[in-house]
Amino acid sequence: MKRRVPRTVEPIVVTHCGAGSTRAVRDAAGRAGRAGMAALRRGGSALDAVLAATVVLEDDPRTNAGTGSRMRLDGSIQMDAAVMDSRLRAGAVAAISNVRNPVLVARKVMETPHMMLAGEWATRFAHANGFPPYDPATDHARARLERTKDDLARKEVPPWARAWLRERGTDTVGAVARDGKCRFAAASSTGGVSYMLPGRVGDSPIMGAGLYAGPEGAVTVTGVGEEIWRLLLSKSVYDRLTDVGAQAACDVGLGLFPESVPTGIIAVGKDGVGEACNRDMAWWTNARSRGSAKAARP
Ligand code: ASP
């Protein structure tokens, strides 16, 4: 009897360190990407790969996710993270505190009947499930909060949105992956933005806004959460993957935003990868070329 040999595709991982992140953190994007590739080589799925990659980025104190997360105006740290895969399985945490790797808690939420846990209850869920209490605060985050407060004091409290848009970098992290069986996954993790009230939830843990994955590919984005959410940016890029290809889908998505709004997008589809950002963005991929719709068609 003839055995069917499963068709395999080139495994791909893409990582980013946030819209506005500079070359100085490119090594983090690379280390994260290679950790994702190592997970795939060990036989892991696309989901395992984005988790492995995102944990590396969360543990790097220079990024605004996990250790090194930005502080709220009251000095607290609340983080958002999410994962999603091609089977539309998803897990997310919003405004979680006192844990080291929010993305791993989001993965744990995926195993429950729910899609998202928020605030104090997300933190309790994490601690009850074996994630030990952990303080992600860094001196850098403390200094940044002082600067934010000085800004507010000197400029008589600028309008919230305008203050956000003035920020140079955002530094959230994210990863997308495709494994050899053409399964996709996306992850995102953030400490949020500056000028941020306690309790604020951005786009990063919201399916369709901060990330999206499905049978056609995976997308994760970075920038001003409220602006991204309004346009459901990740789903809008995902919906174009098949028609125009991964790179053009990212370009069209970026074109929805004025230059003044920092925005970054990474994607992987059946044709390959896409990346677009209107600021510097440290990112990494093992893929040698950008995806185009032509490449996706047999
Ligand atoms: N999108 C994130 C948020 O608004 C910030 C970022 O991408 O850096 O929380």
Residues whose N, C-alpha, C, O or C-beta is under 5 A from the ligand:
A	BS01	LIG	G18 T170 D171 T172 T190 G192 V193 G202 D203 S204 V221 T222 G223 V224 G225 E226
